[in-house]
């Protein structure tokens, strides 16, 4: 894999990880506003589940990209040495 592409994928993984952490940080701040909307108040448990699932998947995907592409960079560096 091209080294520039690997760096881009590594940065993209970091962005995904940070976005997932941001979702977890924002859930307690946003949920009271969502609870106040009458239409969503009956499905608040499902909304919590969806937000936490979204955050978890973002963190998992970002961590997976970081792990895979950092191994790829180390392998490329050892092959070039």
N, C-alpha and C positions, 0 to 999 in steps of 0.2 A: 504494500500500500504506500502511496506517496506520502512523504514525511509532512508536507504542508496539510494534506487532507487529514492525517492523523492528529496534528495539532488542532485543526479546526474541530474535529470530532471530540477531542479532549476538552476544549473550551465549551463546546455545546453540552457536554455532559455536566460540566460545572454549572452552567446556566440552568439546566434541568434540575439539578440538585438544589440550587438556591431557590428556584421557583417553587419546588415542593416544600422547602422549609418556610418560604413566605406564605404558602397556603396554610400551613399549620399555625403560623404566627397570626394570621388574619382571621381565622375561624372564630375565636372568641369575641373579636371586635365586631364582626359582621352579622353573626347569628342573631343577636337581639334585634337588629334592624329587620332581618328576614322574618323573625317571629312576629313582629308588629304588623306585617302584611297579612291580612285576613285570609287571603287565598292560599298562602303557604303554611299557615299555622297548623293545619291538620296533618301535614306530611313532614313535620319538622324532623322526626327521627330519620326518615329516608334522606332528607337533605343533609343532615349531619353525616350519615353514612357515605353519601356521594362525595362530599367535600373531603372527608378523611381518606376515602379511597383514591381520589384524585391526587392528593398530596403524597400518599404512600407510593402510588405508581410513578409520579414524577421523581421522587427520591430514589426509588428502586432503579428506574431507567437511567437516571443520571449517574448513580453509583456504578451501574453495570458498564456504561460507556467509559467512565473514568478508569475502571479496573482493566477493561479490555484494551483500551488504547494506550494506557501507560505501560502495560505489558508489551504491546506492539512497539512502542518507542524504545523500551529497554532492549528488546530483541534486535531492532534495527541498529541501535548504537553498538551492541556487542558484535554484530556482523560487520560493521564498518571499522571496528578497531583492529 
